[in-house]
Amino acid sequence: MHFELAEEHRMLKDLAQKFVRDQLMPLEQKVLAREAEGKGVGLTAEERAPIDEVSKSLGLWGLDAPEDVGGSDLPQVAMIGVNEAIGSTVVAYTLPPDSPNLRMMMATVNERQREAYLAPYVRGETISAIGISEPGAGADPAGMTTTAVRDGEDWVINGRKIWTSRAAEADFTIVMAVTDKEKRRGVSAFLVDGDNPGFKVLRRIPMIGGAFTYEVALEDCRVPGWKLLGVEGQGFAPMQVRLGTRRLEMAAWCIGLAQRALDMMCEYAPQRVTFGEPLSRRQAVQWWAADAATKIHAARLMTYDCAWKLDEGRDVRQEISMVKVYATEMAWEVIDNAMQCFGAMGMTKEMPLQLMASLVRNLRLYDGPSEVHRMVVARNLMGGTR
């Protein structure tokens, strides 16, 4: 076994961390102030433009995209370090293109879709969203009720989607819909353009941590037949590719956030004196730091192990569920202890800790709550028993 990153992947991780330190972290106070005023944490167009220019010039676009459409075709292992760096700040920024939807498209596009959708996406010219969850069918895709029915050469989609990030800004949304009601997982994926008259954004939903999601209605949404993504009735497997990629990203982000919280605690504790002694001499604080370092190390090893197995083509559904639970809950504990260490100052919206905690609280639920992932692990261990 070899537990070191390849030299080029280590250099990429260092480059990503330097980019975060130099370009994103200087914007944290603006983001914190905006979130405190209830305006969300998104960057403005004026803030994003120079960041895009720098990240593109550094070669940080299309990292895991195919080379034939302008990407670098990097493995999942390389992306863990990059996402750990991106996760170490509360400034929300995605290096184009967003990997989960990219990976799903890579597994399914035909040549026409590759040219019309994948290539522009890799070049950073378009934004994508995905519609999976529905009112009443969040963590259980088998409860999906949105349907797609053939009408000549087209498909007509009807239903509702909720918790869809970027739906209002997206140039296209990958919409999951039932095409075979007789099959438990008889769902298909469709490329639905943002300007399709049957695709209607109903409302923007404010979430904790300054994030926003959307509720979407599909009302007689007519989609040309060539925009069926992948094989009819077999959309569940590529959807899992997408979800697995996001869950690994989340684990890496949580490692980055937890490491940031630990670093803040280790810097602050020796300086803060209470009852005649610095906090760093208090056993409670020492154990917070020791436990955090131990659990971050464990989460990092788990995440790299899972990514390596994924690159090897192995079935990692079990490992992904384990990592999703462990990393998100680990980060929540570490950040909570850091807030406790900082006392009242840790509760203020002038410091990033409260926003870090909110971000992690979202991640504990997004793309499957901890309870569902524990259920998946338990079923695998117990032979599918309920």
C-alpha positions as CSV (number, residue, x, y, z in Angstrom):
1,M,0.0,0.0,0.0
2,H,1.1,3.5,-0.8
3,F,-0.4,6.4,1.2
4,E,1.2,9.3,-0.5
5,L,-0.3,11.3,-3.4
6,A,1.5,11.3,-6.7
7,E,3.8,14.3,-7.0
8,E,1.7,15.9,-9.7
9,H,-1.5,15.5,-7.5
10,R,0.2,16.9,-4.5
11,M,1.3,19.9,-6.5
12,L,-2.2,20.3,-7.7
13,K,-3.5,20.2,-4.1
14,D,-1.0,22.9,-3.1
15,L,-1.9,25.0,-6.1
16,A,-5.6,24.8,-5.2
17,Q,-4.9,25.7,-1.6
18,K,-2.8,28.7,-2.7
19,F,-5.7,29.8,-5.0
20,V,-8.1,29.6,-2.1
21,R,-5.8,31.5,0.2
22,D,-5.0,34.3,-2.3
23,Q,-8.3,34.6,-4.1
24,L,-11.2,33.3,-2.0
25,M,-10.3,33.9,1.7
26,P,-9.9,37.7,1.2
27,L,-13.6,37.8,0.3
28,E,-14.7,36.1,3.5
29,Q,-15.6,39.2,5.4
30,K,-17.8,40.5,2.5
31,V,-19.5,37.1,2.3
32,L,-20.1,37.0,6.1
33,A,-21.5,40.5,6.1
34,R,-23.8,39.6,3.2
35,E,-25.0,36.4,4.9
36,A,-25.6,38.4,8.2
37,E,-28.0,40.7,6.3
38,G,-29.9,37.7,4.8
39,K,-28.6,38.2,1.3
40,G,-27.0,34.8,0.9
41,V,-23.4,33.8,0.4
42,G,-23.2,33.8,-3.3
43,L,-20.5,35.9,-5.0
44,T,-21.5,38.9,-7.1
45,A,-20.7,38.9,-10.8
46,E,-18.1,41.6,-10.2
47,E,-16.4,39.4,-7.5
48,R,-16.6,36.2,-9.6
49,A,-15.2,37.5,-12.9
50,P,-11.6,38.0,-11.7
51,I,-11.7,34.8,-9.7
52,D,-12.8,32.9,-12.8
53,E,-10.0,34.5,-14.8
54,V,-7.3,33.5,-12.2
55,S,-8.6,29.9,-11.7
56,K,-8.8,29.4,-15.5
57,S,-5.3,30.8,-16.0
58,L,-4.0,28.4,-13.3
59,G,-5.4,25.4,-15.2
60,L,-8.0,24.6,-12.6
61,W,-10.9,24.3,-15.0
62,G,-12.0,20.9,-16.4
63,L,-9.8,19.0,-14.0
64,D,-11.7,15.7,-14.2
65,A,-13.3,16.2,-17.6
66,P,-12.3,14.2,-20.7
67,E,-9.4,15.4,-22.6
68,D,-11.3,15.2,-25.9
69,V,-13.5,18.1,-24.8
70,G,-10.7,20.2,-23.2
71,G,-10.4,18.6,-19.8
72,S,-7.4,17.2,-17.9
73,D,-9.0,13.8,-17.2
74,L,-7.7,13.6,-13.6
75,P,-8.7,10.7,-11.3
76,Q,-11.0,11.0,-8.3
77,V,-7.9,10.8,-6.0
78,A,-6.5,14.0,-7.4
79,M,-9.9,15.7,-6.9
80,I,-10.0,15.0,-3.2
81,G,-7.1,17.3,-2.4
82,V,-8.6,20.0,-4.6
83,N,-12.0,19.8,-2.9
84,E,-10.4,19.8,0.5
85,A,-8.8,23.1,-0.4
86,I,-12.1,24.5,-1.8
87,G,-13.9,23.4,1.3
88,S,-11.5,25.3,3.7
89,T,-13.3,28.6,3.1
90,V,-16.9,29.8,3.5
91,V,-16.6,31.6,0.1
92,A,-18.8,29.4,-2.2
93,Y,-17.0,28.8,-5.4
94,T,-17.2,26.0,-7.9
95,L,-14.3,25.2,-10.3
96,P,-16.0,24.7,-13.7
97,P,-17.5,22.4,-14.5
98,D,-19.3,21.0,-11.4
99,S,-18.0,17.4,-11.1
100,P,-21.1,15.4,-10.2
101,N,-23.2,16.4,-13.2
102,L,-20.1,16.2,-15.3
103,R,-19.5,12.6,-14.3
104,M,-23.1,11.7,-14.9
105,M,-23.0,13.2,-18.4
106,M,-19.6,11.5,-19.1
107,A,-21.2,8.2,-18.4
108,T,-24.3,8.7,-20.7
109,V,-23.9,11.3,-23.4
110,N,-24.0,10.4,-27.1
111,E,-22.1,12.3,-29.7
112,R,-24.7,14.9,-30.3
113,Q,-25.1,15.6,-26.6
114,R,-21.4,15.6,-26.2
115,E,-21.1,18.5,-28.7
116,A,-24.2,20.4,-27.6
117,Y,-24.0,20.0,-23.8
118,L,-20.9,18.4,-22.5
119,A,-18.2,20.4,-24.4
120,P,-19.7,23.8,-23.5
121,Y,-20.1,22.7,-19.9
122,V,-16.4,21.7,-19.7
123,R,-15.4,25.0,-21.2
124,G,-17.3,26.8,-18.4
125,E,-19.8,28.3,-20.8
126,T,-22.9,26.8,-19.2
127,I,-24.3,26.1,-15.7
128,S,-26.2,22.9,-14.9
129,A,-28.6,21.8,-12.2
130,I,-30.2,18.4,-11.5
131,G,-33.8,17.7,-10.4
132,I,-34.1,14.5,-8.4
133,S,-35.9,15.2,-5.1
134,E,-39.6,15.8,-5.0
135,P,-42.1,16.9,-2.4
136,G,-42.7,13.8,-0.4
137,A,-40.0,11.8,-2.1
138,G,-36.7,13.3,-1.0
139,A,-34.3,10.6,0.0
140,D,-36.2,7.8,-1.7
141,P,-36.0,8.0,-5.5
142,A,-38.3,5.0,-5.7
143,G,-41.1,7.4,-4.6
144,M,-40.6,9.6,-7.6
145,T,-43.8,10.6,-9.3
146,T,-42.6,12.9,-12.1
147,T,-43.3,11.2,-15.3
148,A,-42.1,11.4,-18.9
149,V,-44.3,10.0,-21.6
150,R,-43.5,9.6,-25.3
151,D,-45.4,11.8,-27.8
152,G,-44.1,11.1,-31.3
153,E,-40.4,11.9,-31.4
154,D,-40.6,13.9,-28.2
155,W,-41.1,13.3,-24.5
156,V,-43.6,15.2,-22.3
157,I,-42.6,15.6,-18.7
158,N,-45.0,16.4,-15.8
159,G,-44.2,16.7,-12.1
160,R,-42.5,18.7,-9.4
161,K,-39.0,18.9,-8.2
162,I,-37.7,20.5,-5.0
163,W,-34.4,21.3,-3.3
164,T,-32.9,21.9,-6.8
165,S,-29.8,24.1,-6.5
166,R,-29.1,26.6,-9.2
167,A,-32.4,25.9,-11.1
168,A,-33.0,29.6,-11.8
169,E,-29.5,30.2,-13.1
170,A,-28.9,26.9,-14.9
171,D,-28.7,26.8,-18.7
172,F,-30.0,23.2,-18.5
173,T,-31.2,20.9,-15.8
174,I,-30.9,17.1,-15.7
175,V,-34.4,16.0,-14.8
176,M,-35.1,12.5,-13.5
177,A,-38.5,11.2,-14.4
178,V,-40.4,7.8,-14.3
179,T,-40.6,6.3,-17.8
180,D,-41.5,2.7,-16.7
181,K,-44.1,2.6,-13.9
182,E,-43.9,-1.1,-13.7
183,K,-40.2,-1.0,-12.6
184,R,-39.2,0.1,-9.2
185,R,-36.3,2.0,-10.6
186,G,-37.6,2.6,-14.1
187,V,-36.4,6.2,-14.3
188,S,-34.8,8.1,-17.1
189,A,-32.7,11.3,-17.3
190,F,-33.5,14.2,-19.6
191,L,-31.6,17.4,-20.6
192,V,-34.1,20.2,-20.1
193,D,-33.1,23.7,-21.2
194,G,-33.7,26.6,-18.8
195,D,-35.8,28.5,-21.3
196,N,-38.1,25.5,-22.0
197,P,-41.6,27.0,-21.5
198,G,-42.7,23.9,-19.6
199,F,-39.9,24.3,-17.1
200,K,-41.1,26.7,-14.4
201,V,-39.2,27.9,-11.3
202,L,-41.9,28.3,-8.7
203,R,-40.0,29.7,-5.8
204,R,-36.5,30.3,-4.2
205,I,-36.2,28.5,-0.9
206,P,-33.8,30.1,1.6
207,M,-31.7,27.5,3.5
208,I,-29.5,27.8,6.5
209,G,-25.9,28.9,5.8
210,G,-27.0,31.5,3.3
211,A,-27.8,28.9,0.6
212,F,-30.8,28.8,-1.7
213,T,-32.6,26.0,-3.5
214,Y,-35.6,26.0,-5.7
215,E,-38.9,24.3,-6.3
216,V,-39.6,23.6,-10.0
217,A,-42.8,22.6,-11.9
218,L,-42.7,20.6,-15.1
219,E,-46.0,21.3,-16.9
220,D,-46.3,19.5,-20.2
221,C,-42.6,20.1,-20.6
222,R,-41.8,18.9,-24.1
223,V,-38.3,17.7,-24.7
224,P,-36.9,16.5,-28.0
225,G,-36.2,12.8,-28.1
226,W,-32.5,13.3,-28.6
227,K,-32.2,14.9,-25.2
228,L,-32.9,11.6,-23.4
229,L,-29.7,11.2,-21.4
230,G,-28.5,7.6,-21.5
231,V,-30.7,4.6,-21.9
232,E,-34.5,4.8,-21.4
233,G,-35.5,3.3,-18.0
234,Q,-31.9,2.9,-16.9
235,G,-31.2,6.3,-15.4
236,F,-30.8,5.1,-11.8
237,A,-27.2,3.8,-12.2
238,P,-25.8,7.0,-13.8
239,M,-27.7,9.1,-11.2
240,Q,-25.8,7.1,-8.6
241,V,-22.6,8.0,-10.3
242,R,-23.6,11.6,-9.9
243,L,-24.6,11.2,-6.2
244,G,-21.5,9.2,-5.4
245,T,-19.3,12.0,-6.9
246,R,-21.0,14.6,-4.8
247,R,-20.8,12.6,-1.6
248,L,-17.0,12.3,-2.1
249,E,-16.8,16.0,-2.7
250,M,-18.8,16.6,0.5
251,A,-16.4,14.4,2.5
252,A,-13.4,16.4,1.1
253,W,-15.1,19.7,1.9
254,C,-15.8,18.6,5.4
255,I,-12.2,17.6,5.9
256,G,-11.2,21.1,4.7
257,L,-13.7,22.8,7.0
258,A,-12.7,20.7,10.0
259,Q,-9.0,21.3,9.4
260,R,-9.7,25.1,9.2
261,A,-11.6,24.9,12.5
262,L,-8.8,22.9,14.2
263,D,-6.2,25.4,12.9
264,M,-8.2,28.3,14.3
265,M,-8.5,26.6,17.7
266,C,-4.8,25.8,17.9
267,E,-3.9,29.4,17.1
268,Y,-6.4,30.9,19.5
269,A,-6.1,28.6,22.6
270,P,-2.6,29.6,23.6
271,Q,-3.5,33.3,23.4
272,R,-6.7,33.2,25.4
273,V,-6.0,33.3,29.2
274,T,-8.7,32.4,31.7
275,F,-8.3,32.0,35.4
276,G,-4.6,32.6,35.1
277,E,-3.8,30.0,32.4
278,P,-4.1,29.8,28.6
279,L,-6.9,27.6,27.2
280,S,-4.3,25.4,25.6
281,R,-3.4,24.1,29.1
282,R,-7.0,23.0,29.8
283,Q,-7.5,19.3,29.3
284,A,-10.9,19.8,27.7
285,V,-9.4,22.0,25.0
286,Q,-6.4,19.7,24.5
287,W,-8.7,16.8,24.0
288,W,-10.9,18.8,21.5
289,A,-7.7,19.4,19.5
290,A,-6.4,15.8,19.8
291,D,-9.7,14.2,19.0
292,A,-10.1,16.6,16.0
293,A,-6.7,15.8,14.6
294,T,-7.3,12.1,15.0
295,K,-10.8,12.1,13.3
296,I,-9.7,14.4,10.5
297,H,-6.8,12.0,9.8
298,A,-9.2,9.0,9.8
299,A,-11.7,10.8,7.5
300,R,-9.0,11.8,5.1
301,L,-7.7,8.2,4.8
302,M,-11.2,6.9,4.4
303,T,-11.9,9.4,1.6
304,Y,-8.7,8.8,-0.3
305,D,-9.3,5.0,0.0
306,C,-12.8,5.4,-1.4
307,A,-11.6,7.6,-4.3
308,W,-8.7,5.2,-5.1
309,K,-11.1,2.2,-5.2
310,L,-13.5,4.3,-7.4
311,D,-10.6,5.0,-9.8
312,E,-9.9,1.3,-9.9
313,G,-13.4,0.6,-11.1
314,R,-14.6,-1.1,-7.9
315,D,-18.1,-1.0,-6.4
316,V,-17.7,1.6,-3.6
317,R,-21.3,2.2,-2.6
318,Q,-20.6,0.9,0.9
319,E,-17.6,3.0,1.3
320,I,-19.3,6.2,0.0
321,S,-22.1,5.8,2.5
322,M,-19.6,5.3,5.3
323,V,-17.5,8.3,4.3
324,K,-20.6,10.5,3.8
325,V,-21.7,9.8,7.4
326,Y,-18.3,9.9,9.1
327,A,-16.9,13.0,7.4
328,T,-20.0,15.2,7.8
329,E,-20.6,14.2,11.5
330,M,-16.8,14.6,12.2
331,A,-16.8,18.1,10.8
332,W,-19.9,19.0,12.8
333,E,-18.2,17.9,16.0
334,V,-14.9,19.6,15.3
335,I,-16.5,22.9,14.4
336,D,-18.9,22.8,17.4
337,N,-15.9,22.3,19.7
338,A,-14.0,25.2,18.0
339,M,-17.1,27.4,18.6
340,Q,-17.1,26.4,22.2
341,C,-13.4,27.2,22.5
342,F,-13.9,30.7,21.1
343,G,-16.8,31.3,23.5
344,A,-19.1,34.2,22.7
345,M,-16.8,35.3,19.9
346,G,-17.5,31.9,18.2
347,M,-21.2,32.7,18.1
348,T,-20.8,35.9,16.2
349,K,-21.5,36.4,12.5
350,E,-18.2,38.3,12.2
351,M,-16.3,35.0,12.4
352,P,-16.6,32.1,9.9
353,L,-17.2,29.4,12.4
354,Q,-21.0,29.8,12.5
355,L,-21.3,29.7,8.8
356,M,-19.0,26.7,8.6
357,A,-21.3,25.0,11.1
358,S,-24.4,25.8,9.0
359,L,-22.7,24.6,5.8
360,V,-21.9,21.2,7.4
361,R,-25.4,21.0,8.9
362,N,-26.7,21.2,5.4
363,L,-24.2,18.5,4.2
364,R,-25.4,16.1,6.8
365,L,-28.7,16.1,5.0
366,Y,-27.9,16.8,1.3
367,D,-27.6,13.8,-1.0
368,G,-28.9,11.4,1.6
369,P,-29.2,12.0,5.4
370,S,-26.9,10.1,7.8
371,E,-29.8,7.8,8.7
372,V,-30.3,6.6,5.1
373,H,-26.6,6.0,4.6
374,R,-26.4,4.0,7.9
375,M,-29.4,2.0,6.6
376,V,-27.5,1.3,3.4
377,V,-24.4,0.1,5.2
378,A,-26.5,-2.0,7.6
379,R,-28.4,-3.7,4.7
380,N,-25.1,-4.6,3.0
381,L,-23.7,-6.0,6.2
382,M,-26.9,-8.0,7.0
383,G,-27.6,-9.4,3.6
384,G,-30.3,-6.9,2.6
385,T,-32.4,-7.3,5.7
386,R,-34.7,-4.5,6.7
